[in-house]
Amino acid sequence: MNAPLRLEIIVASTRPERFAPVVAGWLVTALGERPEFEVGVLDLRDLALPVDLTETPEVEAFRARLAGADAFVAVTSEYNHGYPASLKTALDSAKHEWRAKPIGFVSYGGLSGGLRAVEQLRQVVAELHMVSVRESVSFAQAKRRFDKAGMTDDDAAIDACDRMLNQLAWWGTTLRAARTVEPYPG
């Protein structure tokens, strides 16, 4: 069996009293049943990534973490029909480290469940030479969808998460093998 894929979960919201840790915690729990992944969490609230994109030791450490990953999932809220500025800063803080790697999305928010943010992100990650997997997980009215323990019995979300993780595993394995044979030319 191949070594597990290194999957980094990017927690995008940095706002006070954010709901992101609940959604990210649910995803981490779901991944606990998936031996094909070794999971890490990059909480953007904890990272000092400069918005002016200057080079700092924190940026270098962030890039090194990205370089070691085989796949990503962005857990993102939707603000004003878009994704958080902190996520844009994170995406722009690296370049080659994202390339030829898959990314999935778990979004949450009001009525749209963060889907407008995800649609914008698909355009951005394509420019970074990433593969956006087709399936995503969306939680409309998210605060009503989780219990006090941070779990949900939303069958549609659980099923979507399973399909998204299956796609991430396939793309992650395929692209890792391809990068081993020949570096990505982008």
C-alpha positions in Angstrom: 0.0 0.0 0.0 1.2 3.5 -0.8 2.0 5.9 2.0 -1.0 8.0 3.1 -1.6 11.2 1.3 -0.7 14.3 3.3 -4.0 16.4 3.3 -3.9 19.9 4.7 -7.1 21.4 5.8 -7.1 25.2 5.4 -9.4 26.9 7.9 -10.1 30.2 6.1 -12.1 32.4 8.4 -10.2 34.5 10.9 -13.1 36.5 12.3 -13.8 36.7 16.0 -16.5 34.3 17.1 -16.2 32.4 13.8 -18.0 29.2 13.1 -15.1 27.7 11.1 -13.6 25.5 13.9 -16.9 23.6 14.2 -17.0 22.9 10.5 -13.3 22.0 10.3 -13.7 19.8 13.4 -16.5 17.9 11.7 -14.2 17.3 8.7 -11.3 16.2 10.8 -13.6 13.6 12.5 -14.8 12.4 9.1 -11.2 12.0 7.9 -10.4 9.9 11.0 -12.1 7.0 9.2 -10.0 7.5 6.1 -6.6 5.7 6.4 -5.5 7.0 2.9 -5.0 10.4 4.4 -2.6 11.9 7.0 -4.3 15.1 8.1 -2.9 18.5 9.1 -4.8 21.7 9.9 -3.6 25.1 8.7 -5.7 27.6 10.6 -5.2 31.0 9.0 -6.0 32.7 12.2 -2.8 31.3 13.7 -0.6 32.2 10.8 1.1 35.5 10.4 0.8 35.8 6.6 1.4 39.4 5.6 -1.3 40.9 3.4 1.3 42.8 1.4 2.8 39.4 0.5 6.3 40.2 1.7 8.7 37.4 2.4 8.9 36.5 6.1 10.0 33.4 8.1 6.3 32.6 8.6 5.7 32.7 4.9 8.7 30.4 4.3 7.3 27.9 6.9 3.8 28.1 5.3 5.3 27.3 1.9 7.3 24.4 3.3 4.1 23.0 4.8 2.3 23.4 1.5 5.2 21.7 -0.4 4.9 18.7 1.8 1.2 18.3 1.1 -0.4 16.0 -1.5 -3.9 17.5 -1.3 -5.9 20.3 0.3 -9.4 21.1 1.6 -10.4 24.7 2.1 -13.0 25.2 4.8 -14.5 28.5 3.9 -17.3 30.8 4.9 -18.9 33.2 2.5 -18.7 37.0 3.2 -20.6 39.3 0.9 -20.9 36.7 -1.9 -17.1 35.9 -1.7 -14.5 34.1 0.2 -12.4 35.6 3.1 -9.5 37.9 2.4 -7.3 35.7 4.6 -7.8 32.8 2.1 -6.8 35.0 -0.8 -3.7 36.1 1.1 -2.8 32.4 1.8 -3.3 31.4 -1.9 -1.2 34.3 -3.1 1.6 33.7 -0.5 2.8 30.7 -2.4 3.0 29.7 -6.1 4.8 26.5 -7.0 3.8 24.7 -3.8 0.2 24.6 -4.9 0.8 23.3 -8.4 -0.4 19.9 -9.6 -2.2 19.2 -6.4 -6.0 18.7 -5.8 -8.2 20.8 -3.6 -11.7 20.3 -2.3 -14.0 22.7 -0.6 -16.2 22.6 2.5 -18.3 25.8 2.6 -20.8 27.2 5.0 -22.9 30.3 5.4 -26.4 31.6 5.1 -28.8 30.6 2.4 -26.2 29.9 -0.2 -24.1 27.7 2.1 -20.9 29.4 0.8 -21.4 28.1 -2.8 -20.7 31.5 -4.4 -17.3 31.6 -2.5 -16.5 28.2 -3.8 -17.3 29.1 -7.4 -14.9 32.1 -7.1 -12.2 29.9 -5.6 -12.4 27.4 -8.4 -11.3 30.2 -10.8 -8.4 31.2 -8.5 -7.1 27.7 -7.9 -7.2 26.9 -11.6 -4.8 29.9 -12.1 -2.5 28.3 -9.5 -2.4 25.1 -11.6 -4.4 23.1 -8.9 -7.1 20.5 -9.7 -10.4 21.5 -8.1 -12.3 18.3 -7.4 -15.9 18.3 -8.6 -17.7 17.4 -5.3 -17.9 19.9 -2.5 -19.7 20.0 0.8 -22.0 22.9 1.6 -23.8 23.9 4.8 -26.6 26.4 4.3 -27.7 27.9 7.6 -24.7 26.2 9.1 -25.2 27.1 12.7 -28.5 25.2 12.6 -27.0 22.1 11.1 -24.6 21.1 13.9 -25.3 19.9 17.4 -23.4 21.1 20.5 -20.7 18.4 19.9 -20.0 19.8 16.4 -21.6 16.9 14.6 -24.4 16.8 12.0 -26.7 14.1 10.8 -27.1 15.7 7.4 -27.0 12.7 5.1 -26.5 14.8 2.0 -23.4 16.6 3.5 -22.0 13.3 4.8 -22.5 11.7 1.4 -21.0 14.7 -0.4 -18.0 14.6 1.9 -17.4 11.0 1.2 -17.5 11.6 -2.6 -15.2 14.6 -2.3 -12.7 12.6 -0.2 -12.8 9.8 -2.7 -12.0 12.3 -5.5 -9.2 13.9 -3.5 -7.7 10.5 -2.8 -7.8 9.6 -6.5 -6.4 12.9 -7.7 -3.9 13.1 -4.9 -2.5 9.6 -5.6 -2.4 10.1 -9.3 -0.7 13.5 -9.2 1.8 12.5 -6.5 2.8 9.6 -8.7 3.1 11.9 -11.8 5.1 14.5 -9.8 7.5 11.7 -8.8 8.1 10.6 -12.4 8.4 14.1 -13.8 8.2 17.5 -12.2 5.1 19.5 -13.2 6.1 21.8 -16.1 3.9 24.8 -15.0 
